[in-house]
């Protein structure tokens, strides 16, 4: 059985058992990442300040065409950390356009900006899937995103049963979610085990579900 870590910032410790998408942030060069690892590439709102936005965007445009880059992002909006929101929105819009151009899904970082992200989705009406990574919202927020056509990726917050993310994971439709470790030292196997417990299904059935969802989103070169 193979596990899928949809969004991580560290190399999988068992690459024979784990398929991972390693999140790369512009201006990191693609050459600094091991061959054979799937990548996403984008401009994270936290790391815009102090950089030339046009140069960052040029790097994303170039990286987006590489086969090993299977998704664009993480891109998005953050009202807590990052440059002014109008700057973030401009760069987010451009990354949406890149996602559509190269026909690769968009991985999204959103902090206190769900309404803005939903409005972007409505206005752009993208053909490519959008995935909210590290989703930690209430079931009502989950329903709002899923109703708009989003996928949600759940991370280690589900390990805490009382966290609202666990209840959202319990209720989300089976064809709309993925699992991840993000920027933590948590094992994807542990996240899988907890997710199976929360949803009341076997680990094998969960792995089958996640694999189907992943294959519906990602084209592996």
ZIVENHU-V28706 format. One record per backbone hydrogen bond with DSSP energy under -0.5 kcal/mol. CO is the residue of the C=O (numbers start at 0). NH is the residue of the N-H. If there is no record, write none. Layout:
{{CO | NH} {CO | NH}}
This chain:
{{2 | 4} {2 | 18} {3 | 5} {4 | 20} {6 | 180} {6 | 181} {7 | 22} {11 | 14} {13 | 16} {13 | 17} {16 | 2} {17 | 19} {18 | 4} {19 | 21} {19 | 37} {20 | 7} {20 | 22} {21 | 23} {21 | 39} {23 | 25} {23 | 41} {24 | 27} {28 | 31} {29 | 32} {33 | 36} {37 | 21} {38 | 69} {38 | 70} {39 | 23} {40 | 72} {41 | 25} {41 | 43} {43 | 46} {44 | 47} {44 | 82} {47 | 50} {50 | 52} {51 | 54} {51 | 55} {52 | 56} {53 | 57} {54 | 58} {55 | 59} {56 | 60} {57 | 61} {58 | 62} {59 | 63} {61 | 64} {62 | 65} {65 | 68} {67 | 38} {67 | 69} {69 | 104} {70 | 40} {71 | 106} {74 | 108} {76 | 110} {83 | 86} {83 | 87} {84 | 88} {85 | 89} {86 | 90} {87 | 91} {88 | 92} {89 | 93} {90 | 94} {91 | 95} {92 | 96} {93 | 97} {94 | 98} {95 | 99} {96 | 100} {97 | 101} {98 | 102} {98 | 103} {104 | 71} {104 | 106} {105 | 130} {106 | 74} {107 | 109} {107 | 132} {108 | 76} {110 | 78} {112 | 116} {113 | 117} {114 | 118} {115 | 119} {116 | 120} {117 | 121} {118 | 122} {119 | 123} {120 | 124} {128 | 105} {129 | 150} {130 | 107} {130 | 132} {131 | 134} {131 | 152} {137 | 140} {137 | 141} {138 | 142} {139 | 143} {140 | 144} {141 | 145} {142 | 146} {143 | 147} {144 | 147} {144 | 149} {145 | 148} {150 | 131} {151 | 153} {151 | 177} {152 | 134} {153 | 179} {154 | 157} {155 | 158} {156 | 159} {158 | 160} {159 | 162} {162 | 165} {162 | 166} {163 | 167} {164 | 168} {165 | 169} {166 | 170} {167 | 171} {172 | 175} {173 | 176} {175 | 151} {177 | 153} {178 | 5} {181 | 8} {181 | 183} {186 | 190} {187 | 191} {188 | 192} {189 | 193} {190 | 194} {191 | 195} {192 | 196} {193 | 197} {194 | 198} {195 | 199} {195 | 200} {201 | 205} {202 | 206} {203 | 207} {204 | 208} {205 | 209} {206 | 210} {207 | 211} {208 | 212} {209 | 213} {210 | 214} {211 | 215} {212 | 216} {213 | 216} {213 | 217} {217 | 219}}
